[in-house]
């Protein structure tokens, strides 16, 4: 009656083994480390960088615990913070001779101490949030007027092209902030331009007035379009920040919108505020311009002549000067994707770009008119521009798909596509708030959270063992397994644990034991009604299951609502809460019954069970 088949015990053993392995990395803690990341688009962190770092550490008589290349950055682990700080200074001195133009970002960080055999099994500790691990917190203000100015500039260019296509003559188009002013000789031409705007530019609203001998048409971005531009600016900036910070290897950054025009950025483990600003400042702006092929421009490239009027000089990745025109053809806003690949004809490494509809139209016109001329793709970081590539236009390119190739390795194609995919900011941002949470405060929060969970567990198990005797001990073991499985699942998911998450763990303990209380009381009820011990155990578990399922499902619905509609700390609480409900149903019912069956199931003539005092109404005991 109360016996499990072998396969059920096999499931229990397997769950215990997996849970133990994936929970174990959380007990090794974290070690102070230094993270070296590229400070420019043209710089890569590779084996040669690792050799330079090791030489610098050896010269400073510093012995690291671990030096590893990971995710495009180099991480060096140490045994204490004093050594970490000394190592940072030594690495900074070796890799960044000019602090005003840093080639590398050298930042303080924290790394897990997990042994290699656990890492080989992909067993890693949970990510810890800013409140537990320490790190930096920024509040960024997005310059929404600048986003609208940028949109107005784009619309002014499109409007100029559309009026030219429709053969509507004007006396000039000028932009004043978010207003676009167009002047005409007569009112009939103004009305024709107004019709063009109404047909092709739904984002603009117009007003007209006489201005001396001329007629002036003023176009403004309408409120609906302005709101849409602001929403898109926030989304694009968040996406760009995600791409940049993820490429730099910062574990589990938090980047989310707050209010209408602010973005919160949290970088757990990064302790250097100045270097964190460098990480945020790495966001690049992409521009496509034509290369000036004139004799004066060629002389300027060789540094033997002045840069012609209307041109600018930039360096490419090889340090060669390239003179390009100031007029910007396309920006990162028009780029929807960039993927590494190969040229179909030469099989050389290449980058395949995908443009939006507007960008595809402009690119088709420009390439048709500039065959056999060079086009430069520039990347601007921290106000400094660099020519990523400057290929020759061989033919008209339509369809919005562009290929960049020529003298490029596979690694360079991958790097270039990553940089281009990161895109540009839709609007500039400034830091209006910054906070640094030190690792010591994070360790204190971890200790307090751990103590709360531990003492909650001790109190609950103590009560259960006193009140339900041996069945209380079975319930306590199930509760411990529930905690083990919950931590294991969170570690396998690489979830971020925060203080609200630890509060949810403490709450899960109380909720999980509730299922065992229901089972134990059901068994007691059967015993009071005169059932045999084996029948009471069987009926107790079977009849309690429906109640346990109902109560857990309703609680799970509330947790899912928090997960769907909450944000920040509320979502962290909800994730642990929902997972805890699922693991508690497994441990409280399936696992605890396995223990009871293993202890009592094989006793054929069972006379009684240790479940505390069973009060009977007819005898008083």
N, C-alpha and C positions, 0 to 999 in steps of 0.2 A: 504493500500500500504506500509506504513512505520510503521508496527507493528511487534513486536517480539512475538512468542508464549510463553506461560508460561515456558516451559522447557528450553528455551534459557536464560531467566532471572534466572532460577534456577542454570544453569551452571555458570553464572556470579557471583551469590551470593556465590556458593560453592567455586569457584576459589578465591574470595576475602577472604573468611573465612580461607581456607587452607593456602593461601599466607600470611595472617596476623599472623597466629599461628606459621608458620615455619620461618617467618622473625623476630618475636619478640625476640627470644633468642640472636640475634646479638646485641641488645641494652643494655644488662645487663653487658657486658664487662667481664674482667677476673680478678681473684684474685690471689695474690701470694700464693704459696703452696710449700710443701715439699713432695717429692716422695721417698718412701722407697721400694727398689727392692732387690731381692736376690743377694748376692755377690759371691755365690758358688753354684755348682750344687746340693749339698745336703741340702741347706737351702731353706725353704719355708716361704713366708710371709702369715700368717694366722691370726686367731682370737687372738692367744696368742701373736703374734707380735704386734697386735693392742693394746692389754692390756698393754704391756710394753711401747709402745709409749705414751699412754694416761697417764700412771703413771709418765713417765719422764716429760711430759708437765705440769702435775699437780704439781710435785715437783718444777718445775721452775716458777710456778705461771703464766702459759700461757694458755689462753682459746682459743681453735681453733673454727673456724666457722663450720667446717665439717671434719669428719674423716671417710673415706670410703675405703673398699677393692674393687679393680677394676682391672681386667685383670692380676692377679698374683702380683700386687703391692699395696701398701698402700699409699693413697693420703690424705694429711692433709692441709686444706685450712685456710688462715688467712686473717685479714682485712687490713693489711699493711705490707710493706716490712721489717720494723724494727722488728716486731713480727716474721716474717718469718725467718729472720737471727738468732734471739735468739733461736727460736724453732729448727732450724737446728743444732745448736751447742748442745742443750740439747739432741736431739735425737741421734746425732752422739756419744755423750759421753755415752749414755745408751746402744746403740746397737753395737758400734764398739770400744771395749776397746783396741784392737791392730790394729793400723792404717796400719801396714805392712802386716797384714793378715785379711782384712775386711770380715766379714760375710754378711754384708748388704751394699748396695749402697744408700747413703742418698744424694739426689740431689735437687736443687732448681728448681721449675717448676711453671707453670701458669695453673689455672683451671677456667672454665666458672662459672659465678655466676647465671646461669639460675635457676629459682625456680623449686621446686619439681614437680609441676603439669605440667610444660612444659616438663620436663625430662620424666615423665610418658607417655607422648604422643610421645616419641621419637623425640621431637623437640630439636635440638641442634644447636649451632652456627656454622658458617663456620670455618673450620680450617684456621688459618692465617699462611702465609709463614714466613720464617726467617726475611725478610725485614720489616714485619709488627709486628710480635709478639716478635722478639728477639730470641736469642738462640745461638747455637754454630755451627761453620762450620769447617770441617776438609777436607784436601786434603791428601789422602793416596797414597803412592807409593808402588806398588806391586813388590816384588823381583822376576822378571822373571827368572834370572839365577837359583834361588833356585827351581822354578817350573820345569825347565828343568832337574836340578840335581835329583829332586824327580822322574821324569819320567824315567830318565836313570837308577836310582836305581831299579825301578819296572821292567824295561825291562831286567836288568841284572839278576834278580831273575827268571823271566820267561824263559830267555835264558838258564840259568843253568838247569831248569827243562826239557826244550825241548831237549837239548843235551843229558841228561840222558835217556829220553824216547827213543830217536833215537840211543842210545848206541854209541854216538860219544864221545870218550875219549879226555880229554884235560888236560893241565898241570896247570890250574888255570884260574879263571875269576876275573879280578879286574876292578874297576871303577875309572877313573881319571877325575873328573868333569863330563862332559857330554859325555865322551868317555868311551867305554867298551872295554877292552883289553882281548883277549883270546889267550893263548899260546898252541902250539901243538908240538908233537915230529916230525911229518913229514908233507909234503905238501898235501898228499892224504887226511889225516884227516881234514886238514884245508879246503880243497875244499868241503868235506862232510858237515862240519859245515856251510860253506858259502851257500850251497844249502838249508840247514835248515832255515837259516836266510831269504833267498830270498822267501821261500815258506810260512813261518809263521810270519815273522816280516817285514811287509811292511813299518813300520816307520823308519827302520834302513837302512843305506847305509854303505858299508864295503870297507875297503882297507886292503891289505895284504903285508907283507914284512918279510924278513929273519931277525932274531934277534939272532946273534951268532949261537949256535947249535940248536936253536928252531925256530919255525915259529910263527909269531904273526899276529893275525887278529884283526883289530881295527874297531869297529862299532860306528857310529855316528847317532844321530837323524837327519833325512833329513829336509831341510828347510820347506817343506810343513807341515810335522808333528810338527815341532817346533812352527810354527805359530798357528797351531790348539791347541797345548798344552797351549800356551799363552792366546789364546782366551777363552779356557775352564777354565783356572785359574781365569781370570777376572770374568767370569760368575759365577763360583762356589763361589768365595769370596763375590760377590755382594749378591748372594742368602743366603749365611751363615750370612752375616751382617743383611740382612732383617729379617731372622728368629730370630736372637738374639734380635735385637732392638724391633721388634714387640712383642716378649714375655715380654719385659720389660715395655710395655705400653706407649712408647713415641708416641705421636699423630702425624700421618702423617710425618714420617721421609722421607727425600729425599736421596736416595742412587743411584747414577748413575755413569756410566763410563765416564771418560774424557780423551781423547787421547788413546794411545795404552796400557798404563800400569798404569793409575791412576784412583782412585775412589773418588768421592766427597760424603761426608756424611754431611747432615744438620739435626740437631735435634732442631726443633722449641720449644721454651718454656723452654728448659734446659739452665740454666744460669751458671752452675758450670762446667768450662772446665775440671778440674781434674776428676770430677765424670763422665763426658761424656767420658773421656778416659777409665775409668773403665768399662763403658758400652761396649765400643768397644773391650776392652781387655777381655771380658767374653767369646769370641768365643772359643769354645772347640775343642780339637782334640780327635777323637775316635781311640782306639787301642784294638785289640783282641789278648790276649796272653794266653799261657798255664800256669797253676799253678804248681809250683814245689811241688811234693808230697813226696820228700825224707825226711829222718829223720832229716838231717841238716836244711832243710827248715822249718820243723815243729818246731824245736827248735828256729829258728830265728823268727818265728811268735809269739812265747811266750816271745820274747826279752831275751831269755836265751842263745842264740848263735849268732854267726856272720852269716851274709847273705852269702850263698855260691857264689862262683865265677860264673858269668854269670846270676845272679838273681838280682832282686830288690824287696824292701819291700814297700808296699803301704797300706793305711787304707781303709776299706770299710765304708759304710754309718753309721754303728753301732760303728765305732771306732776300729774294730778288724783288726789286721794286716794280710795281705795276701802276701806271697812271690811268685812272678811270674817270669818267665824267660824273659830275655831281648829281645829275638827274637820276633819280631812283625809278627803275622800271617796275620792279615788284618787291614786295617785302614778305616777311615770314607769315603774314596774315593770309596770303594767297596760297600757301603751301599746306596741303592736307596730309601728305605722307612722304616719307623718304626711306627707301629700303636698299640695302646692298645687293649687288648682283653681278652679272657679267655682260659684256658687250656681245651681242649675238653674232657679229661678224668677226671681230678680232679675238673674242674670248678673254679680253682684258677685264680686270676688276672695274666695276662701275657703280654709280649710285643712281637709282631710278626715283625720280621725283613725280609726285602727282599734284597738280594744281587745281584750284577751284575753278568754277565757270568763268568768273571775271579774269582770273589770272591766265587761264588758257587762252582767252580771246586776246588779251594784251600780248602774251608771249608769241602767239601766232603772228600777229602784226609786226612785232619787233624783229622776229627771226626772218620773216619774209623780206623785210627792208634792209637787213644787215647780213646777208649771206657772205661768208668768207671773212667776217670780222669776229673779233673775240668778245666774249661776254664774261664778266667777272661775277662770281658769287662771293660776297663779303660777309664776314661774321664780326659783329661789334660786341666786345665785352669790356665793361667798365670804361666806356667811351673810346676805346682803342679798336680800330678796325684791322682786319686781316683778310687777305684774299685766300679763300679756301681752294678755289680752282678757277681757271680762266680759259675755258675751252673755246675752240673755233666753231662758229655756226656754219655747218655744212649745207643745211637746207632748211626750208620752212618747217617748223615743228608745230603741229596742231594736236588736238585731242586732249590736251592737258597733261600729257605724259612726256617727261623730259629725262634725258640720260646724260649724266656727267661721267666722262671717262678720259683716259689718257694719262700715262705715267703715274698710275695709282696702284698701290698694293692692295691685297684683300683686306688687310688690317686697317689701312687708311680709308678704304671704302666703308668699312664697318663704323669707324670713328666718325667719318664725315656724316653718314646717315644718322648716327645718334645725335650729333650736334644739330643737324638740320631739323630732325624730328622734335627736338626740344623747343624749337620755335622762338618766337619773340613775345615780349610782354605787350598786351594790348594797350596798357596804360602804365605810366611810371608809378612807383610806390615809394613811400618813405616809412621808416620805422618810427612809430610814435610811442611804443612801449617795449621795454626789454627787461627780462628777469633771468637770473641764473640761480638754479637750485643745485647746491653742492652735493657731492656723493655722500657726505657725512649725514646731511639731512635726509637724503634718500634712504640711507642705511637705518636711520632712526625710525623712519616711517615703516620700513620693512619689519624691523624688530617689533614695533607696536602692533602691526597687523598680524604678524606671526603669533605673537602672544595672545591676541584676542581669539584667533582661531584655535590655538592650542588649549587655552583655558576653557573655551566654550566646549571643545571636544571632551576635555577631562570632566567637566561638570555633567555633561549629558551622559557620558558612559558610566560615571560613578552612580548617578541616579538609576540608570537602567540595571546595573549589576545588583544594586541593593534591592530594588523593587521587583525585578523579574528573575533574579538568581541566574541560573545557567542560561536561560533564554535571553536574559539581559546581556550576558556575555556574548552570545551569538549575535545579538543586535549591535553590540559595540564593535565587534570585529567587522560586521557588514558596513558599519559607518566608516570605519577606517579604510576599508576597501573602496567605498564610495569616494572618499577624499583622494585616495591614490588614483583612481580612474579619472576623476575630474581634472586633477593636475596633469595627468598623462595626456588627456584629450586636448587640453589647452596648449600643452607643449607641442603636440603633433600638429595642431593648427597654427602654431607660431602666433598665438593670440597675444595681445598686449595686456598685461595685468597692471591695474591701477589700484589706488586705495578703495574706490567704490567696488572694484572686483573682489578685493579681499573681504569687504563687508558682505558681499553676496555669498562668499564662501562660508562665512560664519552663519549666515541665515540659512544656507542650504543644509548645514548640519542639523539645525532644529527641525527643518522641514523633512529631511530624510528619515530621521528617527521616528517621525510621526507614523510612517507606514509600518514600522516594526511594532509600535504601540498598538496599532489597530490589529495586527496579526496576533500579538500576544494576548490581547483582551478577548479576541474571538476564540482562541484556544482555551482560555479560562472559562469563557461562557459555555463552551461545549463540555468541559469537565464538570461545571456546576449542574449541567443538565443530565449528567450521568453517563456521558459517552466514555468509552475506553480511551486510554492515552493515545494509542495509535490513531483511532478515529478522530479524536479531538484535534490532533496535529493536522491531519489531512483536511478536515472540515474547516479548521481555523484559517489555513492558508487559502483554500478555495473560496470561501465566503468573504474573506477580507479583500480579495483581489479586485472585485468590482468597485468597492468603495475607494480603494487606493487609486485605481485608474481614474475614476471621476474627479477626485480631489486634485490629482496631479495634472490632468488635462486642463481643468479650469485655471490652475495656477500657471500652467504653461501658456495659456492664451493671454493672460495678463503680462507675462514676460515677453511674449512676441509683440504685444502692443508697445511695450517700452522700447523694444528693439527697432520697431518700424518707425515710430514717431519721435523717439528720443534722439539726443545728440550728445557727443562728448562723454562725460562721466556717466550719464544715464545709460548710454549704449554699452559701456564697459560693464556696468552692473548687470544689465539685461543678458549679455552674452554668458556670463558665469552663472547667472540665475537659471537660464534655460538649459544649459548643459548639465548643471547640477541636478535638475529635475529628472533628466533622462538617465544619468548615471545612478541616481538614487533608486529609480524603479528597478534597475538591474540588480543592484546590490541588496536592496531591502527584501525583494521577493525571490529572485532566482538564486542569488548567492546564499542568503541566509537560510533558505529552505534546503540548499545543498548541505550546509553545515548540520542542520537539524537531522536531515535524513542520514548523514554519515554517522552521527552520534547515536540516534535512537532507531533508525530504520531497520537495522538488522537484529534488533532484540525482539524475538517473537512473543515472549511472555512479559511484556512491559507492564509493570504495576503502577508506575507513577512517573511524572516528569518534574524537573526542577524549574518551576515558573512562578515562584512566590506563593503567597497564601491565596487559596481559592475559597472565597466565602460562599457558603451555601445557605439559602434562605430557610430550609427546613431544619438545619442543625445549628445554624449560627456560626459555622466554621467550615 
